[in-house]
Amino acid sequence: MVQHSNPANKGTALSVLSAAGDIGVAVGSSVLGMVAEWFGYKVLFAAATMVVLVCTYYFYIALKGRRQATLHPSRAKDCHNA
């Protein structure tokens, strides 16, 4: 994420990435702890797997769009003006 950000915003991108990791650990352990207590470990691991898959898909689509915009700036410009 940081390597794909604007050089002027690298500090901000690193801060957001760091904060998101800390928040993810805090919220994830709390929420998934409750899921494990209420539904069991099988559901806990299924939920964790789904979160990872959804986030992976999201970042794949986001980076793919950014890469296409970099490779074909005229197409990206046309798409944003439509």
C-alpha positions as CSV (number, residue, x, y, z in Angstrom):
1,M,0.0,0.0,0.0
2,V,2.8,2.4,0.9
3,Q,4.8,1.7,-2.2
4,H,1.8,2.5,-4.4
5,S,1.0,5.8,-2.7
6,N,2.0,9.3,-3.8
7,P,5.6,10.1,-2.6
8,A,4.3,13.2,-0.8
9,N,1.8,11.0,1.1
10,K,4.1,8.1,2.0
11,G,4.1,9.1,5.7
12,T,0.4,9.3,5.9
13,A,0.0,6.0,4.1
14,L,2.4,4.3,6.5
15,S,0.5,5.8,9.5
16,V,-2.8,4.5,8.2
17,L,-1.4,1.1,7.5
18,S,0.1,0.9,11.0
19,A,-3.1,2.1,12.6
20,A,-5.3,-0.3,10.6
21,G,-3.1,-3.2,11.7
22,D,-3.4,-2.2,15.4
23,I,-7.1,-1.7,15.1
24,G,-7.5,-5.0,13.3
25,V,-5.7,-6.9,16.0
26,A,-7.8,-5.2,18.7
27,V,-11.2,-5.5,17.1
28,G,-10.5,-8.9,15.4
29,S,-9.4,-10.6,18.6
30,S,-12.5,-9.2,20.5
31,V,-15.0,-10.1,17.9
32,L,-13.6,-13.4,17.0
33,G,-13.3,-14.3,20.7
34,M,-17.0,-13.7,21.0
35,V,-17.7,-15.8,17.9
36,A,-15.6,-18.7,19.3
37,E,-17.4,-18.5,22.6
38,W,-20.9,-18.4,21.1
39,F,-20.5,-20.6,18.0
40,G,-17.3,-22.6,18.4
41,Y,-13.9,-22.7,16.8
42,K,-15.2,-24.1,13.5
43,V,-17.2,-20.9,12.9
44,L,-14.3,-18.8,14.2
45,F,-11.9,-20.1,11.5
46,A,-14.6,-20.0,8.8
47,A,-15.2,-16.3,9.7
48,A,-11.5,-15.5,9.7
49,T,-11.1,-17.2,6.4
50,M,-13.9,-15.2,4.9
51,V,-12.4,-11.9,6.1
52,V,-9.0,-12.8,4.6
53,L,-10.6,-13.8,1.2
54,V,-12.8,-10.7,1.0
55,C,-9.9,-8.4,1.8
56,T,-7.6,-10.2,-0.7
57,Y,-10.3,-9.9,-3.4
58,Y,-10.8,-6.2,-2.6
59,F,-7.1,-5.3,-2.8
60,Y,-6.7,-7.4,-6.0
61,I,-9.4,-5.4,-7.7
62,A,-8.2,-2.1,-6.3
63,L,-4.6,-2.7,-7.4
64,K,-5.7,-4.1,-10.7
65,G,-7.7,-0.9,-11.4
66,R,-4.7,1.3,-10.4
67,R,-2.3,-0.7,-12.6
68,Q,-4.6,-0.4,-15.6
69,A,-4.9,3.4,-15.0
70,T,-1.1,3.6,-14.9
71,L,-0.6,1.5,-18.0
72,H,-3.4,3.2,-20.0
73,P,-3.8,6.7,-18.7
74,S,-6.0,7.8,-21.6
75,R,-8.5,5.0,-20.9
76,A,-8.6,5.8,-17.2
77,K,-9.2,9.4,-18.0
78,D,-12.1,8.5,-20.4
79,C,-13.6,6.3,-17.7
80,H,-13.5,8.9,-15.0
81,N,-15.1,11.5,-17.3
82,A,-18.0,9.3,-18.3
